[in-house]
Amino acid sequence: MRLSSDAKGVYPIAPTPFLPDGRIDEASIDRITDFYGEIGATGLTVLGVMGEAPKLDGAEAAAVAARFIRRTSLPVIVGVSAPGFAAMASLAKTAMEAGAAGVMIAPPNTLRTDDHIVTYYRHAAEAIGPDVPFVIQDYPLSFSVVMTPGVIRRIVADNPSCVMLKHEDWPGLEKISALRGFQRDGSMRPISILCGNGGLFLDFECERGADGAMTGYAFPEMLVDVVRLVAAGERARAHDIFDAHLPLLRYEQQPGVGLAVRKYVLMRRGLLASDAQRKPAGGLSATARAEVDFLLARLARHDGRARLA
């Protein structure tokens, strides 16, 4: 199963579960993978930014990716971003041999010009091989690399194996409109656009032409709902369920503690055995946990899936 430019729906960014002593929690990998399949996700993404990929060594990264892939029939995208092309190519080869659908590549923060960005992705595509479908990860808030719509169009034109954009620019609604405009006027071939940022702008991103979400909010069922309802033309219902989740969504998007919030909620939902992160990591204070619990209780008034024991 290879990733293609017509991919749609929700590809949750899976967390990497850890036990309190820092070991990888394989049982929780299995449990959360099954959950994603049950809620209607159309794919999975592993070893992303919120998957704590930089905290894994090469063997661990390959093992984690392989366990997710073996556990599900859904297409799995594996993050292979690395400081050098040798490590990127090695993980991409291992992931694809294990059955991955494609890989995701983020730009290093050393890129300074449009030409540098375009050249980097051409070299990355050469390193992983022309038969490996890849996703551009456009996340300037984290990587400090700004890709204009024109730059993305150049990358797509240069690399037939580029089939998807993970769109995480902020503000970024006009970028989606510009890219879909390129497709309409024939100046760029169609690609899939899935959006991140915790789903914070998903309601309008889908209306602007995004194909869905690739992010890791602790209630990915809501993301599935929004994508489905927008596609069905049920705008009001899509915004109603999105608005109900917005306070918790916003809280989870705090830089530095967002993953701690997400893992805490996933633990409370029984999907992770522990909310542990590998060091260095930011944790939640008792006050912060109480605030999350308060938000969950308020959300439960509108969405019974947040009614936790």
C-alpha positions as a printed Julia matrix, in Angstrom:
309×3 Matrix{Float64}:
   0.0    0.0     0.0
   1.71   3.18   -1.21
   0.71   6.71   -0.31
  -0.79   8.67   -3.2
  -1.85  12.21   -3.97
  -5.53  11.36   -3.48
  -5.14  10.5     0.24
  -7.91  11.94    2.38
  -9.29  11.73    5.91
  -7.42  11.69    9.21
  -3.92  10.36    9.83
  -3.41  10.76   13.58
   0.13  11.5    14.71
   0.73   8.6    17.07
   2.62   9.28   20.29
   5.49   7.0    21.19
   4.4    5.38   24.48
   7.03   5.08   27.2
   7.04   3.37   30.55
   8.05   5.5    33.57
  11.6    4.12   33.35
  11.96   5.32   29.75
  11.53   1.99   28.0
   9.21   1.79   25.0
   5.75   0.55   25.99
   4.89  -1.95   23.26
   1.54  -2.94   24.76
   0.38   0.68   24.58
   1.53   0.89   20.96
  -0.78  -2.02   20.17
  -3.67  -0.57   22.15
  -3.57   2.91   20.61
  -3.04   1.51   17.11
  -6.2   -0.58   17.47
  -8.05   2.48   18.75
  -7.14   4.54   15.68
  -8.56   1.83   13.46
 -11.78   1.65   15.49
 -12.56   5.38   15.29
 -12.35   5.64   11.51
  -8.85   6.98   10.95
  -7.75   6.5     7.35
  -4.06   6.2     8.16
  -1.39   6.73   10.82
   1.76   8.81   11.09
   4.53   7.71   13.42
   7.85   9.24   14.51
   6.58  12.77   14.02
   7.52  15.81   16.1
   5.02  14.82   18.81
   6.15  11.21   18.57
   9.44  12.16   20.31
  11.39  10.77   17.35
  14.65  12.62   18.21
  14.72  10.8    21.58
  14.95   7.38   19.91
  18.11   5.81   18.59
  18.12   4.33   15.09
  17.26   0.8    16.15
  14.44   1.99   18.41
  12.95   4.17   15.68
  12.92   1.27   13.25
  11.39  -1.06   15.86
   8.66   1.42   16.84
   7.71   2.05   13.21
   7.63  -1.66   12.46
   5.39  -2.43   15.44
   2.82   0.19   14.39
   2.93  -1.09   10.79
   2.49  -4.74   11.77
  -0.42  -3.95   14.05
  -2.64  -2.16   11.53
  -4.03  -2.54    8.04
  -4.1    1.26    7.68
  -1.43   3.03    5.61
   1.39   4.24    7.87
   3.58   7.26    7.16
   6.93   7.26    8.95
   8.79  10.45    9.83
  12.38  10.08    8.61
  13.68  13.61    9.14
  17.35  13.56   10.12
  20.35  15.91   10.15
  21.96  13.96    7.31
  20.74  12.08    4.27
  22.46   8.82    5.24
  20.34   8.39    8.38
  17.23   9.54    6.5
  17.79   7.04    3.69
  18.48   4.21    6.12
  15.28   4.72    8.12
  13.23   5.24    4.95
  14.54   1.96    3.51
  13.83   0.08    6.75
  10.35   1.57    7.07
   9.35   0.84    3.49
  10.64  -2.73    3.75
   8.49  -3.12    6.89
   5.42  -2.05    4.91
   5.17   1.73    5.35
   3.03   3.63    2.85
   5.44   6.55    2.62
   7.7    8.85    4.6
   7.57  12.42    5.89
  10.48  14.86    5.6
  10.86  18.12    7.5
  13.34  20.8     6.42
  16.38  21.5     8.65
  16.41  24.93   10.24
  19.63  25.81    8.39
  17.78  26.51    5.13
  17.64  30.23    4.39
  16.48  30.82    0.8
  13.82  29.45   -1.52
  16.49  27.83   -3.69
  18.04  26.14   -0.64
  14.65  24.66    0.3
  13.92  23.39   -3.2
  17.41  21.91   -3.55
  17.17  20.23   -0.15
  13.99  18.38   -1.06
  15.43  17.34   -4.43
  18.46  15.85   -2.67
  16.26  14.22    0.0
  14.12  12.6    -2.7
  17.26  11.29   -4.37
  18.52   9.91   -1.06
  15.39   7.92   -0.21
  14.85   6.8    -3.8
  12.38   7.82   -6.51
   9.96   5.0    -5.66
   9.34   6.18   -2.08
   6.31   8.51   -1.76
   7.06  11.41    0.53
   5.28  14.16    2.46
   6.57  17.71    2.81
   6.26  18.82    6.42
   5.66  22.56    6.39
   5.87  23.69   10.02
   7.61  27.07   10.18
   6.64  27.7    13.81
   8.83  24.76   14.8
  11.45  24.53   12.05
  11.88  28.27   11.29
  11.75  27.52    7.56
   9.13  29.47    5.63
   7.84  27.82    2.46
   5.77  30.03    0.21
   3.12  28.46   -2.01
   5.46  29.05   -4.93
   8.25  27.1    -3.24
   5.93  24.21   -2.53
   4.85  24.24   -6.18
   8.52  24.02   -7.23
   9.15  21.08   -4.9
   6.11  19.25   -6.28
   7.2   19.94   -9.86
  10.75  18.71   -9.21
   9.79  15.5    -7.42
   7.17  13.11   -8.83
   7.38  11.12   -5.58
   6.08  14.1    -3.56
   2.41  13.27   -3.01
   1.35  15.16    0.1
   1.82  18.36    2.07
   1.51  18.32    5.83
   0.34  21.89    6.24
   1.16  23.48    9.6
   1.71  27.11    8.74
   0.0   29.62   10.99
  -1.77  31.63    9.7
  -2.09  29.31    6.76
  -5.6   29.41    5.33
  -4.56  31.6     2.41
  -1.72  29.19    1.61
  -4.23  26.35    1.17
  -6.32  28.53   -1.12
  -3.24  29.5    -3.15
  -2.14  25.89   -3.6
  -5.61  24.77   -4.68
  -5.62  27.73   -7.05
  -2.4   26.45   -8.63
  -4.09  23.11   -9.18
  -7.14  24.72  -10.77
  -5.06  26.78  -13.2
  -2.93  23.76  -14.08
   0.36  25.17  -12.78
   0.73  22.44  -10.13
  -0.35  18.82  -10.22
  -2.8   17.75   -7.5
  -1.39  16.68   -4.14
  -3.03  15.7    -0.88
  -3.07  18.37    1.82
  -3.47  17.2     5.42
  -3.27  19.76    8.23
  -1.59  19.78   11.63
  -1.29  22.31   14.46
  -3.29  20.0    16.71
  -6.33  20.58   14.51
  -6.62  24.14   15.78
  -7.85  25.5    12.43
  -9.25  22.31   10.92
 -12.8   23.62   10.62
 -11.84  26.29    8.09
  -8.87  24.4     6.63
 -11.21  21.73    5.29
 -13.46  24.42    3.85
 -10.45  25.97    2.1
  -9.67  22.69    0.36
  -7.61  20.58    2.75
  -8.21  16.85    2.43
  -8.16  16.22    6.16
  -5.9   16.21    9.2
  -2.54  14.79   10.21
  -2.17  15.71   13.84
  -2.35  14.26   17.32
  -5.17  15.75   19.35
  -6.18  13.54   22.29
  -9.69  13.09   20.81
  -8.94  12.21   17.19
 -12.57  11.11   16.82
 -13.47  14.8    16.7
 -11.07  15.32   13.81
 -12.7   12.41   11.98
 -16.12  13.94   12.64
 -15.14  17.37   11.32
 -13.55  16.04    8.12
 -16.55  13.81    7.45
 -19.15  16.5     8.15
 -17.43  19.14    6.03
 -17.18  16.67    3.14
 -20.91  15.96    3.54
 -21.75  19.67    3.41
 -22.93  19.74    7.03
 -21.11  22.93    7.94
 -23.03  23.84   11.08
 -22.66  20.38   12.61
 -18.95  20.36   11.81
 -18.45  23.69   13.58
 -20.62  22.66   16.52
 -18.5   19.61   17.4
 -15.28  21.52   16.69
 -16.33  24.42   18.91
 -17.15  22.06   21.78
 -13.57  20.74   21.72
 -11.86  24.08   21.13
 -11.02  24.94   24.78
  -9.22  21.61   25.29
  -7.68  21.81   21.82
  -6.29  25.25   22.65
  -4.92  24.07   26.0
  -3.18  21.14   24.33
  -1.49  23.47   21.83
   0.65  25.22   24.44
   4.3   25.11   23.39
   6.44  23.05   25.71
   3.67  21.22   27.55
   1.35  20.23   24.71
   2.6   16.67   24.5
   2.34  16.3    28.27
  -1.33  17.35   28.06
  -2.0   14.98   25.2
  -0.35  12.01   26.88
  -2.13  12.74   30.15
  -5.53  12.68   28.43
  -4.65   9.56   26.44
  -3.62   7.9    29.7
  -6.9    8.93   31.32
  -8.7    7.44   28.34
  -6.96   4.11   29.0
  -5.01   4.18   25.74
  -1.57   4.73   27.29
  -0.43   2.95   30.42
   1.62   6.0    31.4
   1.9    9.63   30.35
   5.69   9.38   30.6
   7.93  11.21   28.15
  11.58  10.61   27.61
  13.87  13.25   29.02
  14.31  16.06   28.35
  10.62  16.68   28.71
   8.17  19.08   30.26
   5.6   17.7    32.67
   2.31  18.89   34.1
   1.97  20.38   37.55
  -0.88  19.32   39.8
  -2.61  22.58   38.95
  -2.28  21.96   35.22
  -3.71  18.45   35.58
  -6.65  19.87   37.49
  -7.24  22.39   34.69
  -7.24  19.61   32.09
  -9.67  17.6    34.21
 -11.91  20.67   34.41
 -11.84  21.06   30.62
 -12.65  17.36   30.17
 -15.66  17.66   32.48
 -16.93  20.66   30.53
 -16.38  18.9    27.21
 -18.29  15.86   28.45
 -21.46  17.97   28.62
 -21.38  18.18   24.82
 -19.45  15.04   23.82
 -19.91  11.88   25.85
 -16.56  10.53   24.66
 -14.93  12.91   27.14
 -16.84  11.4    30.08
 -13.94   9.55   31.69
 -13.78   7.44   34.83
